[in-house]
Amino acid sequence: MKALCIVILILVIVVALFLVGIHIKPRPFPPFPRSAKSILKTIPLPDGLPKPVERFYQLIYGENIPVIDSAIVSGRLRLRIMGITFPGRFRFVHETGKGYRHYIETTLLGFPIMKVNEFYLNGKGRLELPFGISESPEIDQGGNLGMWAESTFFPAIWLTDPKVRWEPLDQDSSILVVPFGEQEERFIVRFDSQTGYLKLMEAMRYKSAGDKHKVLWLAETLKWGSIDKHNLMIEGSATWLDEGKPWAVFTVDDVVYQVDVSEYLQAHGL
């Protein structure tokens, strides 16, 4: 009987620590070093954009659009795994419009318990988890859509990349056409009718390797703001329509543009 009580007490303590631990935010990653190269060149705001798109870019950048070739974005997140939402932190490394590397740590009591490296390079996706590696055409398609949706961290790329174009839809929405190898993918992009800021991107995306059917995927902008005088999305979420609630919510702590990411893209970890 005494042994049973001890076991129950231990279980209670473990559950209590777990419940407390999933509500403790980890410390942010250290800021990435700045570079003198981070001074951005600009191009004029193009003519002929759909009205909600033109309004959005005038809000974010005015008449001069920065040319951003690389970005390193760091922050904290909430990640839902098997129905449980864990805190965590992330660093996303982008060669804009070409590829990325994601490094994510989920945490408990502020300490890492799972580390994830995800890549989309040369048109191929690779997801490295503690319990396995995923690679497939479906992962490639999802990685490409993820790369373009994450460009809310540097939305200038949707104007400066010649392979990207905007098409009109209605007074508060437009279609964003992006390359995917020799093909194209489309997002429906919705803008807030009151503020003019981008608020939602919708696309059909494969959930997992081997899937036969795509699911509507929603990338929602929850907050726009400024970091180091750069205007960007500073909080956003990702949702599968069939799940009905976000599986990830990202909050940005730090952003650096125009740094050499050629080696960092190929690395693992922080």
Short mmCIF file of the C-alpha atoms (twelve columns), coordinates in Angstrom:
data_MODEL
# 
_entry.id   MODEL 
# 
loop_
_atom_site.group_PDB 
_atom_site.id 
_atom_site.type_symbol 
_atom_site.label_atom_id 
_atom_site.label_alt_id 
_atom_site.label_comp_id 
_atom_site.label_asym_id 
_atom_site.label_seq_id 
_atom_site.Cartn_x 
_atom_site.Cartn_y 
_atom_site.Cartn_z 
_atom_site.pdbx_PDB_model_num 
ATOM 1   C CA . MET A 1   0.000   0.000  0.000   1 
ATOM 2   C CA . LYS A 2   2.818   2.374  0.899   1 
ATOM 3   C CA . ALA A 3   4.565   1.614  -2.407  1 
ATOM 4   C CA . LEU A 4   1.357   2.336  -4.321  1 
ATOM 5   C CA . CYS A 5   0.986   5.691  -2.574  1 
ATOM 6   C CA . ILE A 6   4.555   6.586  -3.484  1 
ATOM 7   C CA . VAL A 7   3.920   5.676  -7.133  1 
ATOM 8   C CA . ILE A 8   0.739   7.758  -7.207  1 
ATOM 9   C CA . LEU A 9   2.533   10.704 -5.599  1 
ATOM 10  C CA . ILE A 10  5.324   10.495 -8.169  1 
ATOM 11  C CA . LEU A 11  2.788   10.389 -11.007 1 
ATOM 12  C CA . VAL A 12  0.973   13.409 -9.590  1 
ATOM 13  C CA . ILE A 13  4.239   15.345 -9.360  1 
ATOM 14  C CA . VAL A 14  5.231   14.363 -12.928 1 
ATOM 15  C CA . VAL A 15  1.840   15.383 -14.337 1 
ATOM 16  C CA . ALA A 16  1.930   18.660 -12.399 1 
ATOM 17  C CA . LEU A 17  5.425   19.452 -13.689 1 
ATOM 18  C CA . PHE A 18  4.314   18.606 -17.216 1 
ATOM 19  C CA . LEU A 19  1.248   20.837 -17.019 1 
ATOM 20  C CA . VAL A 20  3.328   23.683 -15.646 1 
ATOM 21  C CA . GLY A 21  6.176   23.028 -18.066 1 
ATOM 22  C CA . ILE A 22  4.123   23.360 -21.243 1 
ATOM 23  C CA . HIS A 23  3.198   26.915 -20.222 1 
ATOM 24  C CA . ILE A 24  6.751   28.158 -19.653 1 
ATOM 25  C CA . LYS A 25  8.227   30.017 -22.609 1 
ATOM 26  C CA . PRO A 26  11.842  29.252 -23.450 1 
ATOM 27  C CA . ARG A 27  14.439  31.981 -23.692 1 
ATOM 28  C CA . PRO A 28  14.824  33.343 -27.216 1 
ATOM 29  C CA . PHE A 29  17.795  32.311 -29.304 1 
ATOM 30  C CA . PRO A 30  20.649  34.845 -29.242 1 
ATOM 31  C CA . PRO A 31  20.247  37.543 -31.926 1 
ATOM 32  C CA . PHE A 32  22.058  36.721 -35.147 1 
ATOM 33  C CA . PRO A 33  25.060  39.005 -35.836 1 
ATOM 34  C CA . ARG A 34  24.373  42.001 -38.073 1 
ATOM 35  C CA . SER A 35  26.388  42.794 -41.181 1 
ATOM 36  C CA . ALA A 36  27.311  45.969 -43.037 1 
ATOM 37  C CA . LYS A 37  25.781  44.280 -46.087 1 
ATOM 38  C CA . SER A 38  22.363  44.557 -44.436 1 
ATOM 39  C CA . ILE A 39  21.821  47.967 -46.073 1 
ATOM 40  C CA . LEU A 40  19.105  47.228 -48.612 1 
ATOM 41  C CA . LYS A 41  18.889  48.303 -52.224 1 
ATOM 42  C CA . THR A 42  15.434  49.277 -53.468 1 
ATOM 43  C CA . ILE A 43  13.327  49.281 -56.622 1 
ATOM 44  C CA . PRO A 44  10.281  51.470 -57.344 1 
ATOM 45  C CA . LEU A 45  6.846   50.113 -56.489 1 
ATOM 46  C CA . PRO A 46  5.700   48.511 -59.780 1 
ATOM 47  C CA . ASP A 47  2.719   49.852 -61.689 1 
ATOM 48  C CA . GLY A 48  -0.342  47.781 -62.485 1 
ATOM 49  C CA . LEU A 49  -0.691  45.865 -59.233 1 
ATOM 50  C CA . PRO A 50  -4.182  44.830 -58.059 1 
ATOM 51  C CA . LYS A 51  -5.574  47.561 -55.816 1 
ATOM 52  C CA . PRO A 52  -5.438  45.680 -52.460 1 
ATOM 53  C CA . VAL A 53  -1.869  44.579 -53.257 1 
ATOM 54  C CA . GLU A 54  -0.765  48.121 -54.101 1 
ATOM 55  C CA . ARG A 55  -2.354  49.446 -50.905 1 
ATOM 56  C CA . PHE A 56  -0.597  46.776 -48.825 1 
ATOM 57  C CA . TYR A 57  2.848   47.529 -50.221 1 
ATOM 58  C CA . GLN A 58  2.403   51.260 -49.778 1 
ATOM 59  C CA . LEU A 59  1.616   50.586 -46.106 1 
ATOM 60  C CA . ILE A 60  4.640   48.314 -45.621 1 
ATOM 61  C CA . TYR A 61  7.291   49.988 -47.764 1 
ATOM 62  C CA . GLY A 62  5.941   53.126 -49.391 1 
ATOM 63  C CA . GLU A 63  7.105   53.729 -52.968 1 
ATOM 64  C CA . ASN A 64  10.499  51.988 -52.577 1 
ATOM 65  C CA . ILE A 65  10.590  48.196 -52.354 1 
ATOM 66  C CA . PRO A 66  13.691  46.658 -50.713 1 
ATOM 67  C CA . VAL A 67  15.568  43.882 -52.492 1 
ATOM 68  C CA . ILE A 68  16.018  41.160 -49.863 1 
ATOM 69  C CA . ASP A 69  18.160  38.202 -50.964 1 
ATOM 70  C CA . SER A 70  18.485  36.455 -47.595 1 
ATOM 71  C CA . ALA A 71  16.873  36.488 -44.177 1 
ATOM 72  C CA . ILE A 72  17.365  34.878 -40.772 1 
ATOM 73  C CA . VAL A 73  14.244  34.983 -38.620 1 
ATOM 74  C CA . SER A 74  14.241  33.866 -34.981 1 
ATOM 75  C CA . GLY A 75  11.468  33.666 -32.421 1 
ATOM 76  C CA . ARG A 76  9.241   31.611 -30.145 1 
ATOM 77  C CA . LEU A 77  6.377   29.331 -31.105 1 
ATOM 78  C CA . ARG A 78  3.539   27.160 -29.896 1 
ATOM 79  C CA . LEU A 79  3.452   23.779 -31.645 1 
ATOM 80  C CA . ARG A 80  0.617   21.267 -31.344 1 
ATOM 81  C CA . ILE A 81  1.810   17.646 -31.332 1 
ATOM 82  C CA . MET A 82  -0.676  14.796 -30.878 1 
ATOM 83  C CA . GLY A 83  -3.206  17.194 -29.392 1 
ATOM 84  C CA . ILE A 84  -0.803  18.788 -26.898 1 
ATOM 85  C CA . THR A 85  0.529   22.307 -27.484 1 
ATOM 86  C CA . PHE A 86  4.191   22.722 -26.588 1 
ATOM 87  C CA . PRO A 87  6.166   25.949 -26.350 1 
ATOM 88  C CA . GLY A 88  9.340   26.257 -28.361 1 
ATOM 89  C CA . ARG A 89  11.688  28.459 -30.309 1 
ATOM 90  C CA . PHE A 90  12.737  28.614 -33.926 1 
ATOM 91  C CA . ARG A 91  15.286  29.933 -36.364 1 
ATOM 92  C CA . PHE A 92  14.355  30.083 -40.055 1 
ATOM 93  C CA . VAL A 93  17.133  30.671 -42.591 1 
ATOM 94  C CA . HIS A 94  16.062  31.780 -46.075 1 
ATOM 95  C CA . GLU A 95  17.716  32.358 -49.378 1 
ATOM 96  C CA . THR A 96  14.604  34.215 -50.406 1 
ATOM 97  C CA . GLY A 97  12.529  32.608 -53.120 1 
ATOM 98  C CA . LYS A 98  15.013  29.747 -53.485 1 
ATOM 99  C CA . GLY A 99  15.205  27.684 -50.316 1 
ATOM 100 C CA . TYR A 100 15.247  27.538 -46.542 1 
ATOM 101 C CA . ARG A 101 16.344  25.686 -43.441 1 
ATOM 102 C CA . HIS A 102 14.195  25.496 -40.322 1 
ATOM 103 C CA . TYR A 103 15.568  24.706 -36.895 1 
ATOM 104 C CA . ILE A 104 12.922  24.189 -34.198 1 
ATOM 105 C CA . GLU A 105 13.160  23.203 -30.550 1 
ATOM 106 C CA . THR A 106 10.084  22.236 -28.553 1 
ATOM 107 C CA . THR A 107 10.579  22.751 -24.845 1 
ATOM 108 C CA . LEU A 108 9.310   21.708 -21.429 1 
ATOM 109 C CA . LEU A 109 10.036  23.840 -18.360 1 
ATOM 110 C CA . GLY A 110 12.070  25.991 -20.735 1 
ATOM 111 C CA . PHE A 111 14.423  23.150 -21.742 1 
ATOM 112 C CA . PRO A 112 14.591  21.499 -25.196 1 
ATOM 113 C CA . ILE A 113 12.925  18.099 -25.439 1 
ATOM 114 C CA . MET A 114 12.734  17.712 -29.241 1 
ATOM 115 C CA . LYS A 115 14.843  19.211 -32.020 1 
ATOM 116 C CA . VAL A 116 13.749  19.417 -35.654 1 
ATOM 117 C CA . ASN A 117 15.717  20.278 -38.777 1 
ATOM 118 C CA . GLU A 118 13.692  20.878 -41.932 1 
ATOM 119 C CA . PHE A 119 15.092  21.783 -45.342 1 
ATOM 120 C CA . TYR A 120 13.779  22.948 -48.683 1 
ATOM 121 C CA . LEU A 121 16.794  23.249 -50.971 1 
ATOM 122 C CA . ASN A 122 17.123  22.904 -54.749 1 
ATOM 123 C CA . GLY A 123 13.423  22.136 -54.984 1 
ATOM 124 C CA . LYS A 124 13.596  19.193 -52.561 1 
ATOM 125 C CA . GLY A 125 12.145  19.006 -49.058 1 
ATOM 126 C CA . ARG A 126 13.573  17.002 -46.164 1 
ATOM 127 C CA . LEU A 127 12.097  16.775 -42.680 1 
ATOM 128 C CA . GLU A 128 14.445  15.403 -40.004 1 
ATOM 129 C CA . LEU A 129 12.642  14.430 -36.803 1 
ATOM 130 C CA . PRO A 130 13.976  12.493 -33.782 1 
ATOM 131 C CA . PHE A 131 11.906  9.492  -34.906 1 
ATOM 132 C CA . GLY A 132 12.653  9.544  -38.631 1 
ATOM 133 C CA . ILE A 133 13.267  11.384 -41.891 1 
ATOM 134 C CA . SER A 134 10.609  12.271 -44.473 1 
ATOM 135 C CA . GLU A 135 11.339  12.925 -48.131 1 
ATOM 136 C CA . SER A 136 8.815   12.714 -50.976 1 
ATOM 137 C CA . PRO A 137 7.196   14.737 -53.790 1 
ATOM 138 C CA . GLU A 138 4.462   15.693 -51.313 1 
ATOM 139 C CA . ILE A 139 7.079   17.040 -48.880 1 
ATOM 140 C CA . ASP A 140 8.598   18.996 -51.803 1 
ATOM 141 C CA . GLN A 141 5.249   20.599 -52.622 1 
ATOM 142 C CA . GLY A 142 4.581   21.493 -49.004 1 
ATOM 143 C CA . GLY A 143 8.068   22.910 -48.577 1 
ATOM 144 C CA . ASN A 144 7.660   25.150 -51.605 1 
ATOM 145 C CA . LEU A 145 4.317   26.522 -50.393 1 
ATOM 146 C CA . GLY A 146 5.752   26.994 -46.906 1 
ATOM 147 C CA . MET A 147 8.688   28.960 -48.297 1 
ATOM 148 C CA . TRP A 148 6.463   31.402 -50.169 1 
ATOM 149 C CA . ALA A 149 3.983   31.746 -47.287 1 
ATOM 150 C CA . GLU A 150 6.840   32.517 -44.874 1 
ATOM 151 C CA . SER A 151 7.747   35.411 -47.117 1 
ATOM 152 C CA . THR A 152 5.408   37.465 -44.952 1 
ATOM 153 C CA . PHE A 153 8.680   37.923 -43.007 1 
ATOM 154 C CA . PHE A 154 10.024  39.738 -46.115 1 
ATOM 155 C CA . PRO A 155 7.062   40.365 -48.468 1 
ATOM 156 C CA . ALA A 156 9.171   42.419 -50.865 1 
ATOM 157 C CA . ILE A 157 10.204  39.137 -52.528 1 
ATOM 158 C CA . TRP A 158 6.711   38.845 -54.030 1 
ATOM 159 C CA . LEU A 159 7.538   41.911 -56.119 1 
ATOM 160 C CA . THR A 160 11.266  41.555 -56.709 1 
ATOM 161 C CA . ASP A 161 11.271  37.918 -57.892 1 
ATOM 162 C CA . PRO A 162 10.479  37.929 -61.648 1 
ATOM 163 C CA . LYS A 163 8.891   34.452 -61.435 1 
ATOM 164 C CA . VAL A 164 6.201   35.687 -59.037 1 
ATOM 165 C CA . ARG A 165 3.127   37.609 -60.118 1 
ATOM 166 C CA . TRP A 166 -0.109  39.006 -58.702 1 
ATOM 167 C CA . GLU A 167 -3.505  38.560 -60.336 1 
ATOM 168 C CA . PRO A 168 -6.689  40.443 -59.399 1 
ATOM 169 C CA . LEU A 169 -9.557  38.692 -57.633 1 
ATOM 170 C CA . ASP A 170 -11.805 41.205 -55.812 1 
ATOM 171 C CA . GLN A 171 -11.556 44.427 -53.819 1 
ATOM 172 C CA . ASP A 172 -10.022 42.734 -50.770 1 
ATOM 173 C CA . SER A 173 -8.317  39.667 -52.291 1 
ATOM 174 C CA . SER A 174 -5.754  38.778 -54.940 1 
ATOM 175 C CA . ILE A 175 -4.101  35.678 -56.326 1 
ATOM 176 C CA . LEU A 176 -0.383  35.173 -55.750 1 
ATOM 177 C CA . VAL A 177 1.219   32.934 -58.376 1 
ATOM 178 C CA . VAL A 178 4.566   31.396 -57.381 1 
ATOM 179 C CA . PRO A 179 6.930   28.963 -59.149 1 
ATOM 180 C CA . PHE A 180 7.237   25.296 -58.218 1 
ATOM 181 C CA . GLY A 181 9.897   23.770 -60.437 1 
ATOM 182 C CA . GLU A 182 8.546   23.955 -63.975 1 
ATOM 183 C CA . GLN A 183 5.020   24.396 -62.635 1 
ATOM 184 C CA . GLU A 184 3.165   27.080 -60.692 1 
ATOM 185 C CA . GLU A 185 1.207   27.163 -57.447 1 
ATOM 186 C CA . ARG A 186 -1.451  29.666 -56.402 1 
ATOM 187 C CA . PHE A 187 -2.399  31.302 -53.135 1 
ATOM 188 C CA . ILE A 188 -5.580  33.230 -52.522 1 
ATOM 189 C CA . VAL A 189 -4.376  36.193 -50.480 1 
ATOM 190 C CA . ARG A 190 -6.912  38.144 -48.424 1 
ATOM 191 C CA . PHE A 191 -6.356  41.655 -47.079 1 
ATOM 192 C CA . ASP A 192 -8.059  43.398 -44.177 1 
ATOM 193 C CA . SER A 193 -10.633 45.771 -45.636 1 
ATOM 194 C CA . GLN A 194 -10.143 48.247 -42.777 1 
ATOM 195 C CA . THR A 195 -6.361  48.335 -42.340 1 
ATOM 196 C CA . GLY A 196 -5.176  47.163 -45.744 1 
ATOM 197 C CA . TYR A 197 -2.709  44.660 -44.255 1 
ATOM 198 C CA . LEU A 198 -2.432  41.098 -45.490 1 
ATOM 199 C CA . LYS A 199 -4.364  38.801 -43.153 1 
ATOM 200 C CA . LEU A 200 -4.690  35.347 -44.749 1 
ATOM 201 C CA . MET A 201 -3.085  33.105 -47.380 1 
ATOM 202 C CA . GLU A 202 -4.879  29.989 -48.620 1 
ATOM 203 C CA . ALA A 203 -3.473  27.140 -50.707 1 
ATOM 204 C CA . MET A 204 -4.056  23.447 -51.360 1 
ATOM 205 C CA . ARG A 205 -1.185  21.499 -49.784 1 
ATOM 206 C CA . TYR A 206 -0.236  17.903 -49.075 1 
ATOM 207 C CA . LYS A 207 -0.141  17.165 -45.365 1 
ATOM 208 C CA . SER A 208 2.274   14.229 -45.341 1 
ATOM 209 C CA . ALA A 209 4.433   12.003 -47.511 1 
ATOM 210 C CA . GLY A 210 2.349   9.620  -49.584 1 
ATOM 211 C CA . ASP A 211 -0.899  11.592 -49.336 1 
ATOM 212 C CA . LYS A 212 -3.163  11.262 -52.370 1 
ATOM 213 C CA . HIS A 213 -5.240  14.387 -51.746 1 
ATOM 214 C CA . LYS A 214 -4.396  17.941 -50.800 1 
ATOM 215 C CA . VAL A 215 -5.976  19.787 -47.878 1 
ATOM 216 C CA . LEU A 216 -6.729  23.504 -47.670 1 
ATOM 217 C CA . TRP A 217 -3.894  25.107 -45.719 1 
ATOM 218 C CA . LEU A 218 -4.288  28.514 -44.084 1 
ATOM 219 C CA . ALA A 219 -1.403  30.825 -43.188 1 
ATOM 220 C CA . GLU A 220 -2.852  33.636 -41.086 1 
ATOM 221 C CA . THR A 221 -1.133  36.870 -40.138 1 
ATOM 222 C CA . LEU A 222 -2.044  37.742 -36.557 1 
ATOM 223 C CA . LYS A 223 0.101   40.844 -36.141 1 
ATOM 224 C CA . TRP A 224 2.207   43.191 -38.257 1 
ATOM 225 C CA . GLY A 225 4.968   45.239 -36.703 1 
ATOM 226 C CA . SER A 226 8.493   46.587 -36.960 1 
ATOM 227 C CA . ILE A 227 11.839  45.068 -35.922 1 
ATOM 228 C CA . ASP A 228 15.021  47.092 -36.484 1 
ATOM 229 C CA . LYS A 229 12.917  49.452 -38.630 1 
ATOM 230 C CA . HIS A 230 11.857  46.575 -40.914 1 
ATOM 231 C CA . ASN A 231 8.104   46.097 -41.343 1 
ATOM 232 C CA . LEU A 232 7.040   42.462 -41.372 1 
ATOM 233 C CA . MET A 233 4.671   39.900 -39.942 1 
ATOM 234 C CA . ILE A 234 5.674   39.432 -36.303 1 
ATOM 235 C CA . GLU A 235 3.017   36.886 -35.338 1 
ATOM 236 C CA . GLY A 236 1.345   34.307 -37.535 1 
ATOM 237 C CA . SER A 237 -0.266  30.876 -37.499 1 
ATOM 238 C CA . ALA A 238 -0.670  27.816 -39.717 1 
ATOM 239 C CA . THR A 239 -3.862  25.754 -39.830 1 
ATOM 240 C CA . TRP A 240 -5.132  22.720 -41.710 1 
ATOM 241 C CA . LEU A 241 -8.798  23.303 -42.518 1 
ATOM 242 C CA . ASP A 242 -9.795  19.762 -41.537 1 
ATOM 243 C CA . GLU A 243 -8.299  20.290 -38.053 1 
ATOM 244 C CA . GLY A 244 -10.005 23.612 -37.481 1 
ATOM 245 C CA . LYS A 245 -7.378  25.225 -35.249 1 
ATOM 246 C CA . PRO A 246 -3.734  26.244 -35.660 1 
ATOM 247 C CA . TRP A 247 -1.078  23.562 -35.332 1 
ATOM 248 C CA . ALA A 248 1.592   26.251 -35.021 1 
ATOM 249 C CA . VAL A 249 1.756   29.897 -33.898 1 
ATOM 250 C CA . PHE A 250 4.983   31.838 -34.504 1 
ATOM 251 C CA . THR A 251 6.130   35.062 -32.805 1 
ATOM 252 C CA . VAL A 252 9.228   36.830 -34.144 1 
ATOM 253 C CA . ASP A 253 11.950  38.111 -31.797 1 
ATOM 254 C CA . ASP A 254 14.703  38.920 -34.286 1 
ATOM 255 C CA . VAL A 255 15.198  39.354 -38.026 1 
ATOM 256 C CA . VAL A 256 18.352  39.967 -40.059 1 
ATOM 257 C CA . TYR A 257 18.467  40.608 -43.798 1 
ATOM 258 C CA . GLN A 258 21.265  40.450 -46.373 1 
ATOM 259 C CA . VAL A 259 23.692  38.134 -44.621 1 
ATOM 260 C CA . ASP A 260 25.633  35.281 -46.193 1 
ATOM 261 C CA . VAL A 261 23.554  32.139 -45.611 1 
ATOM 262 C CA . SER A 262 25.293  29.835 -48.110 1 
ATOM 263 C CA . GLU A 263 26.852  27.625 -45.404 1 
ATOM 264 C CA . TYR A 264 24.241  28.214 -42.714 1 
ATOM 265 C CA . LEU A 265 21.528  26.795 -45.016 1 
ATOM 266 C CA . GLN A 266 23.345  23.453 -45.103 1 
ATOM 267 C CA . ALA A 267 23.982  23.255 -41.356 1 
ATOM 268 C CA . HIS A 268 22.058  21.540 -38.563 1 
ATOM 269 C CA . GLY A 269 20.932  23.041 -35.271 1 
ATOM 270 C CA . LEU A 270 21.466  26.618 -34.195 1 
# 
